[in-house]
Amino acid sequence: MADRKVLMLGLDALVPNLIERFVEEGLMPNFKRLMEEGCFTRLLSSIPAQTPANWHTVATGAAPGTHSVVVWGAHRPTDPIPETHRAEAFSSGLCLAEYIWEAAARHGIRSVVMNYPGYPPTTDMAVHIDRLYQPVRSYYDISPPTVYHNLDVGAGDRVEFEKEGAEAEILVRTSSEGEGPKYLIRLIRGGDGYEGVSIVDPSDPSKPIAELRVGEWSDWIRARFRTEEMGEVEGAFRFKLVELSPDGKRFRLYRSEAYPTDGRFASDEALGKKLIERLGPYVHAMMTAQLHVAFNLLDFETVDQALADEARWWAEAARMAMEETGARLLYLHWHLPDLVGHKFVPWIDPTGTEYSPEKAEEGWRQLRNYYKAMDRFVGEFLKRFDLSENVVAIVSEHGMPANKKAVSLINLFKERGWLKLSPDGKRVIWRESKLFFDQNHLWINLKGREPTGIVPPEEYEELRREVQKAMRDLKDPETGEHVFSFVLTREEAPIVGLWGEHIGDLVFCYAGGYRWTGAEVLSMGEERVVFPCGGGNHGPMIPSYETEVASVYGTLIIAGPGVKKGVKEDPSEKGRRRTVDVAPTLAFLLGIDPPAQNDGRVLHEFLEGFKSDRPERKLIPMARKLLPLFRPKKPKLKGDVTDEEA
């Protein structure tokens, strides 16, 4: 155990149903190996089943009420309404529980934390490589990726070629205020028309920096940027010619994200520089995948090449960083499953409003492609970390089901006088409203507690009861189904794992297939309280919701020394294992105490050396044939067993 490494590979929104299907189809051999050599189970998310709350939970073993990230961020008692620190949702400054890498540091063990919540660093015993800022993007991109094109689409960067010379100027746009390099692109003529593109630096037009035919990639290009955030910085990026018709009327040139080459994406910049020297420029391809998934501007083949490069870079960087620092713990987050799930799961799930047989066929094709890429990502780590010596855990903090209907609390509350709207009715003036809500929590704007409170304390309980009743009584007008699985007061909320001063006065979960909305309904002109919608969601719904093909449940696959082989959960035990259980289990396998505020348990049933079989029992009759002690009484409702004896 002294030299054992523990790797937690967090794949955001892996859907357990899809893993089971694709492993059976033979599409995911690395996942199959891990499941055969280890254990596979569903994980019940903490509420809300959202990215920030549950990745903090996976790293701390603490429930949201303990670590405070109860929405996409946190609302603290001293915060003005409707502040929830959304931009800081992944920050260590919001998390009030100890991370597992801090617990490891107390035992003298170093860690590597890749693209994960918990930045700024809380211990010098952990080196951070990138940081989770927004799920699909890095904190350190100088320039987002794009496609330069001459097509009639609303995304990417449109270019207009001069008729003579077929030349156009392109700009490498910066992510924040600033200026990036400019280039000239020139179409190259061949025998049957245009056959390639030349990319030229205007300061030295005699020597192209790249000449590409369709399907070809450029080498890495290094250029200077000036940005408000990063100052003067060198960034690296590359091009690929995706499409060029002989007449030049269809042209697509992909450019990758640009990242700094000075190592600043690592908390140890010297290590960051060393990674670039050995592995080449940093690769983080989620925004590239978004160009395909969200905008259909890029082909899957190009995305897949970028994802393959990312998998190799991240796996080798993890190996190298752990070797350089002597780290024994890796915590990593990768967002691809969530990105593709939001788009394609609604196409394949017959319970959702976007489903159709035609869409389902395409959705299954895309999901198979991307889940194969996920399997390859895991495979790159398995090449570098021997399962006979190291523990590898694949974790998703939630899944991804399809939406059926949207629910507007704005429209439910506004007619009751609980919300103050602007004169044009297009927005809510929260500070002058009697309540406000975010995701699965609702707060009364209580005078004396909220800095802008307007509800007198003597009116609190009655208002809360009225709001709770209005929500509990709400039904889908088409089906008669209650749209909320539960609506609880904060005093009742511990039964669903929520407690503490950061939770709402009411906490609630939507029924399966129903999603939340906000003030956007006012500007949309949507006046219905319940109405059809497409897409996929996970956070609003009760965490145990599952359909035939999709699920809110997360996933845990764990293998390596100390872990039992070939154990799969019994279907009757779904929900027994939770995201709070990951950190204490991995801490145990690492040989350390769990994080200080841990609320979970060690999953002993998956570990060697622990008895987990149920004992054999026989039912032996215990009833006695007794005479009555008293004369018969009138029938009454049953109480506890001891009450019935009296």
Order of alpha helices (4+ residues) and beta strands (2+ residues): beta-alpha-alpha-beta-alpha-alpha-alpha-beta-beta-beta-beta-beta-beta-beta-beta-beta-beta-beta-beta-beta-beta-beta-beta-alpha-alpha-alpha-beta-alpha-alpha-beta-beta-alpha-beta-beta-alpha-beta-beta-beta-alpha-beta-beta-beta-alpha-alpha
